[in-house]
Amino acid sequence: MFGTESSLSMFLNTLTPKFYVALTGTSSLISGLILIFEWWYFRKYGTSFIEQVSVSHLRPLLGGVDNNSSNNSNSSNGDSDSNRQSVSECKVWRNPLNLFRGAEYNRYTWVTGREPLTYYDMNLSAQDHQTFFTCDSDHLRPADAIMQKAWRERNPQARISAAHEALEINEIRSRVEVPLIASSTIWEIKLLPKCATAYILLAEEEATTIAEAEKLFKQALKAGDGCYRRSQQLQHHGSQYEAQHRRDTNVLVYIKRRLAMCARRLGRTREAVKMMRDLMKEFPLLSMFNIHENLLEALLELQAYADVQAVLAKYDDISLPKSATICYTAALLKARAVSDKFSPEAASRRGLSTAEMNAVEAIHRAVEFNPHVPKYLLEMKSLILPPEHILKRGDSEAIAYAFFHLAHWKRVEGALNLLHCTWEGTFRMIPYPLEKGHLFYPYPICTETADRELLPSFHEVSVYPKKELPFFILFTAGLCSFTAMLALLTHQFPELMGVFAKAFLSTLFAPLNFVMEKVESVLPSSLWHQLTRI
């Protein structure tokens, strides 16, 4: 035993201060690198890398999955409805107020050099175009066959070239000679309809101004209306004709909606409102385009608040899916009734009136549905161009709403002041938003991941509820600071720190020495001698 103690003390005496400096410096460097990586990973993915690896690799070895799966199986019946709701809330929706790629998104890229749309967002748009603008019989018409390939093309210039090719082929084949009278030498030139979807693509991506896009959409309307009327007459002749009519209906609705948006962009707001109303009356069942949200925005621009209330009365129904536009527009109308005279000091003295209470409750309802919107309306966060797709209750929907509706809130005197004084009170009613909501289902946990895919990398995604720093980031930060301090002290006071290091190591090995003494006293000396030799 004494030999072990002497060898340990001899080893400690051979360690020079340079060794301690190197040891603490290396430890500080390694922990610093881990800290930097952990911080970068947390900012990008919202979780700790060490924690994620521990959960995914160590937890199965410790049997955590079995317990989890048993809990899930026991509670599956009770949670099935909320799970289905969570899946539906994590669905990505087409932005009803999406901008024009050529006239707006591309101009932003030319000016700033930044790409406002992500690949994931554009890929979703390509899938939408293939769903709405193509059908199984497109191969029978050469122009439609070309456009079917164009919607799948990733390169914008290749898509535009394909659209021009479709129009050129259609132009060549559009003049067909047919006899006016049977067995006669008199002929006429019959013009076939042009390709409406080719005009749509050129209006969306090649036109550099809204006025150019509107001209192309008018040409698309002329072609699309003819196709729609023909397919309407033949829709009952078989499944193929029915699919063609469904496609032609989608094309026509899309064109008319974009024409209304062009009129809105060009300042012809009343004309845009009329076009939207006519479109909703003509196709009342096509709610997938959410044309009522375009109508609400245009009516707010006209300050036709009675008409806005009438639209809300129809669409702000418990059986219909909600959106930030519905909830925040309802809050704006109720805030408008009291915001011009609202004072937080007076309200704290006399209490809230019934109208003020209704306005505050409407704001709390809107904030619970999408808690990211107020920071953009109050200009606490900078806006970017909205994406082509949004996630309801997510940061992407908040950007899309605030981008178009911030001006309407500013126009109502005192509305933003009322929002500023009351919106944070929502969180007192829902202390655990991921587990239980107040008026809506619990806030879905998938929004952050989906928003990071939808929004460009230069935008800082808003996260709700605010995540605390993971334990491993705090641990590595403390470890890095502690070892760096030790390295500095060892470099400045090598003799003193050497004494402290030897005392610390001696104290650390004291329990081991105690155990070895007990073992030596119990075991025979001959057996202990043989073990030490081994």
Secondary structure as GFF3:
##gff-version 3
##sequence-region A 1 534
A	DSSP	alpha_helix	2	14	.	.	.	ID=ss1
A	DSSP	alpha_helix	17	45	.	.	.	ID=ss2
A	DSSP	alpha_helix	49	53	.	.	.	ID=ss3
A	DSSP	pi_helix	54	58	.	.	.	ID=ss4
A	DSSP	alpha_helix	59	61	.	.	.	ID=ss5
A	DSSP	alpha_helix	64	89	.	.	.	ID=ss6
A	DSSP	beta_strand	92	94	.	.	.	ID=ss7
A	DSSP	pi_helix	101	105	.	.	.	ID=ss8
A	DSSP	alpha_helix	106	112	.	.	.	ID=ss9
A	DSSP	alpha_helix	119	133	.	.	.	ID=ss10
A	DSSP	three_ten_helix	136	140	.	.	.	ID=ss11
A	DSSP	alpha_helix	142	150	.	.	.	ID=ss12
A	DSSP	alpha_helix	156	173	.	.	.	ID=ss13
A	DSSP	beta_strand	175	179	.	.	.	ID=ss14
A	DSSP	beta_strand	187	191	.	.	.	ID=ss15
A	DSSP	alpha_helix	196	201	.	.	.	ID=ss16
A	DSSP	pi_helix	202	206	.	.	.	ID=ss17
A	DSSP	alpha_helix	210	234	.	.	.	ID=ss18
A	DSSP	three_ten_helix	235	237	.	.	.	ID=ss19
A	DSSP	alpha_helix	239	265	.	.	.	ID=ss20
A	DSSP	alpha_helix	269	282	.	.	.	ID=ss21
A	DSSP	three_ten_helix	287	289	.	.	.	ID=ss22
A	DSSP	alpha_helix	291	301	.	.	.	ID=ss23
A	DSSP	alpha_helix	305	315	.	.	.	ID=ss24
A	DSSP	alpha_helix	324	336	.	.	.	ID=ss25
A	DSSP	three_ten_helix	339	341	.	.	.	ID=ss26
A	DSSP	alpha_helix	344	350	.	.	.	ID=ss27
A	DSSP	alpha_helix	354	369	.	.	.	ID=ss28
A	DSSP	alpha_helix	373	377	.	.	.	ID=ss29
A	DSSP	beta_strand	389	391	.	.	.	ID=ss30
A	DSSP	alpha_helix	395	411	.	.	.	ID=ss31
A	DSSP	alpha_helix	415	422	.	.	.	ID=ss32
A	DSSP	three_ten_helix	423	425	.	.	.	ID=ss33
A	DSSP	alpha_helix	426	429	.	.	.	ID=ss34
A	DSSP	alpha_helix	447	454	.	.	.	ID=ss35
A	DSSP	alpha_helix	471	492	.	.	.	ID=ss36
A	DSSP	alpha_helix	494	522	.	.	.	ID=ss37
A	DSSP	alpha_helix	525	533	.	.	.	ID=ss38
###
